Amino acid sequence: MMHAQSQSVKVGYSINEVCKMTGLCRQSVYNQINSGHLRSYKVGKRRLISPGALDDWVSAKEASTAA
């Protein structure tokens, strides 16, 4: 009997995942969060960044450098 593989939707990226995706160091990611440029939320002790927040941040960065 074959089982269908379920695809899970990622609702939040860890700081380390964001570092790998963006090429930024942890301190730079935290600086963006602390300055209000990158939205994040906490689950327990973990800080996560939603895919939408990351997309918004990238779009804002693209817009600010395109001018």
Buried (B, 14 or more C-beta within 10 A) or exposed (E): EEEEEEEEEEEBBEBEBBBEEBEBEEEBBBEBBEEEEBBBEEEEEEBBBBEEBBEBBEEEBEEEEEE
